[in-house]
Amino acid sequence: MFDIGDKIVYPMHGAGVIIAVEEKEILGDKKKYYVMKMPIGEMRVMVPVDNVEEIGIREIITNEEMNQVFNILRGEQSKMPQNWNRRYRMNMEKIKSGDIHEIATVVRNLMIRDDVKGLSTGERKMLNNAKQMLVSEIVLVLDVEQESAENLIDESIKFEVAE
């Protein structure tokens, strides 16, 4: 169980801070919800307390783990299927996992691919979503602004592409 003030990650949405625990009645069924404030876009998300494990909610990573994420971003592009449909499905599975390391891999691979060959509209949207998830967690872990987090990602990846 999480408490107000805890920093958590909601897979497919990103990281945020629990600002309240509310009880809501929906279709005659009363349930408790975490109210999560996202650091990007001032969005609020309600997460059913009962479904936390099922959804894959987790605490944000530590500073040490964030170093691993930046090492992934600085790494070389992974071998990916040439078929965009297979590549898209493979990347979507990684994003859905909620694992920050997998999301960093997707961001790195798509940013490098975009620099070299360009991306389809679907892959560009996927890159933007994955990058926002990564940015939201960087913002909370490192206590930096959104723009700084985006720059950290861009600098990590451009460093390798430029070589």
N, C-alpha and C positions, 0 to 999 in steps of 0.2 A: 504494500500500500504506500502510495506517495502522499506527501503533505504539501500544503500551500507554500510556495517559494521554491519547490523542487524544480530542477531543470531536467526536462525529459524530451525524448524523441518519439514522434508519432510517425511510423513508416509511411511513406508517400506524401507526407505533409512537411516534415522537418522538425526542428527543435523549437521548444518553447518553454515557458515558465507557467507552472500551475498558479493561478491567481485566486481560485475559489473552488470549493466543492459544493455543488448545488444538487438539490433533489427536484426532479421534474416528473410530471405525470404526462405520459404520452400514450394515447389510446387506452386509458384506464390503468396503465401499468406504471407504478412509481419506481424510479431508479435514481441512483446517485451518479453524478457526472463530475469529472474534473473539468474545470474551465481553464483552458490553456491559451495564453497570449503568445502569439508568434512575434519574434523580433523584427520580422520583415513584413511590411504592409499592414501592421497593426491588426491583423486578422485574429479572431478568437475561434477556438475549436473546442467542441464539447466531446469528451471521451467517456463512454460508459465505464464506471469503476469496475463492474463485473467482468468486462471483456478485455481488461488491460493485458493479460498474458496472451490471450487468443490473438489480439491485434498485433502484439509484438512491441508494446511500449517498453522503452528502456531508459535508463539514466543517460545523460550526456557522457561523453568520454572524458578522460583525464588529459592534462597537458602532455603527458608522456605519450599517450595514445595518439594525440594530435600530431606529434612529431612523426609517428609512423604514417599518418595520413599524408603529410607533406612529402615524405619519402616516396610514397606511392605516386603522388602527383609528379614528382621529379623523375620517375622511372620511364622506361621505354614503353611504347605502345605494345599492348598484348596482341597476340595473333587472334584475329577476329574473322568470322565467316565473311566471304565476299558477298554472299546473298544478303541484301539489306533486310529482308524479312526475318531470316534466321538471326542476324546480328541484332535486330530490334528486339526480338523475343528474348534472346540471351541477356541483353542489357536490361530489359524490363524486369526479368527475374531477379537480377542483382539489385535493382532499385527497390523492388517490393520487399526484399529481405530486410531492409532497414539497416543493414550492416554498413557503417560509415566507410569501411575499407573497400567494400564492393562498390559503393556509390562513387568513391574517389577514383576507382579504376575506370568506371564508366565515363566520368567527367574527363579524365586524362585521355582516354582512348578517343572519345568523340571530339575533344578539342584538337588533338593532333590530327585526326582524320579531316576535320573541318579545314585546318590549316593547309593540309596537303591536297585533298581532293574535293572538299566541300561536302555539305550534308544535305540530305533530303529534308523536306519540311517537317516530316515526322521525327526524324532524328534530331533536328535542330530544336524542336519543342521538347524532346526528351532531354537533350543536353541542358536546356534552360531550367527545366524542372529539377534535374539532378543537381545542377549547380546551386540552385536556390536552397535545396535541402542541405547541401554541404555548407553553404554560406551561413545558414541559420545556426548550425552547430558550431561553426568557427566563431561566430559572433558571441555565443554564450560561453564557450570554453575559454577563449582568449580575451573576452571582454573588450571587443573592438567594434567599431562601427561597420555597417554593411559594406560600404565602399572599400574600407581597409581589407575586409575579409575577401572581397572579390579580387582586389589587387594581389593579395597573397596567393590566391589560386592562379591567377594569370601569370604572375612572375614565376611561380614554381614550374608551370608547364612551358612557358616561353623559353625558360633557361635551357631545357632539353631540346626543344624544337630548333633553336638557333644554332646548335652545335653542328 
